[in-house]
Amino acid sequence: MYILKPDLGEEQTQADIDRFNEVITAQNATITKVDKWGRRKLAYEINKLTEGFYMLVTFEGAGDIANEITRVLKIHDDVVRSIVVRLDE
């Protein structure tokens, strides 16, 4: 899951989503589900922002993929917060 800045335009938001999906697929992972939750109010203020654009991406992959995705999300300026969790079957 990641949260993008709410003040991005529709084109920039979609470009960021596409970029992060490409990072996932470049790591030999399969995206099983992409949920655009849309613009929602944050639980608390982050960097003077009270809203964010929520994205939930479910994928399957092996190896060190979670570390690479976390690294990419942390260095991108449009990402407010992100978390990668492993789901048990």
C-alpha positions as CSV (number, residue, x, y, z in Angstrom):
1,M,0.0,0.0,0.0
2,Y,1.2,3.5,-0.7
3,I,-0.2,7.0,-0.4
4,L,0.5,9.6,-3.0
5,K,0.3,13.4,-2.6
6,P,-3.3,14.6,-3.2
7,D,-2.4,17.7,-5.2
8,L,-1.0,15.7,-8.1
9,G,-2.9,15.9,-11.4
10,E,-4.7,12.9,-12.8
11,E,-2.0,12.3,-15.4
12,Q,0.9,12.5,-12.8
13,T,-1.0,10.2,-10.4
14,Q,-1.5,7.6,-13.2
15,A,2.2,7.9,-14.3
16,D,3.3,7.2,-10.8
17,I,1.0,4.2,-10.5
18,D,2.3,2.9,-13.8
19,R,5.9,3.4,-12.7
20,F,5.5,1.5,-9.5
21,N,3.7,-1.3,-11.3
22,E,6.6,-1.6,-13.7
23,V,9.0,-1.8,-10.8
24,I,7.0,-4.8,-9.5
25,T,6.9,-6.6,-12.8
26,A,10.5,-5.9,-13.5
27,Q,11.4,-7.9,-10.4
28,N,9.7,-11.0,-11.9
29,A,6.6,-10.6,-9.8
30,T,3.0,-10.9,-10.8
31,I,0.5,-8.2,-9.9
32,T,-2.8,-9.9,-8.9
33,K,-4.9,-6.9,-7.9
34,V,-4.7,-3.1,-8.1
35,D,-7.2,-1.2,-6.0
36,K,-7.4,2.6,-6.4
37,W,-9.0,3.7,-3.1
38,G,-8.8,7.3,-4.3
39,R,-8.5,10.5,-2.3
40,R,-9.1,10.0,1.4
41,K,-8.5,11.9,4.6
42,L,-5.3,10.9,6.5
43,A,-5.6,9.7,10.1
44,Y,-3.1,12.4,11.1
45,E,-1.4,15.2,9.3
46,I,1.8,14.3,7.4
47,N,4.1,17.0,6.1
48,K,1.2,19.5,6.3
49,L,-1.0,17.2,4.2
50,T,-4.5,16.1,5.5
51,E,-5.4,14.0,2.5
52,G,-3.8,11.5,0.2
53,F,-4.4,9.2,-2.8
54,Y,-4.5,5.6,-1.5
55,M,-3.3,2.7,-3.6
56,L,-3.4,-1.0,-2.7
57,V,-1.4,-3.3,-4.9
58,T,-1.4,-7.1,-4.3
59,F,1.4,-9.0,-6.0
60,E,3.2,-12.4,-5.9
61,G,6.9,-12.7,-6.1
62,A,9.9,-14.4,-4.6
63,G,13.3,-13.2,-3.3
64,D,14.2,-9.7,-2.3
65,I,11.3,-8.0,-4.1
66,A,9.9,-6.3,-1.0
67,N,13.2,-4.5,-0.3
68,E,13.4,-3.2,-3.8
69,I,9.8,-1.9,-3.9
70,T,10.3,-0.3,-0.4
71,R,13.5,1.4,-1.6
72,V,11.8,2.8,-4.7
73,L,8.7,4.1,-2.8
74,K,10.9,5.7,-0.2
75,I,13.0,7.8,-2.6
76,H,10.0,8.9,-4.8
77,D,8.9,12.5,-3.9
78,D,5.2,11.9,-4.7
79,V,4.8,9.1,-2.1
80,V,3.6,10.3,1.4
81,R,3.7,6.9,3.1
82,S,4.1,3.3,2.0
83,I,4.2,-0.2,3.5
84,V,4.9,-3.6,2.1
85,V,3.5,-6.6,4.0
86,R,3.6,-10.3,3.4
87,L,0.2,-12.0,3.4
88,D,0.0,-15.6,4.8
89,E,-1.9,-18.1,2.8
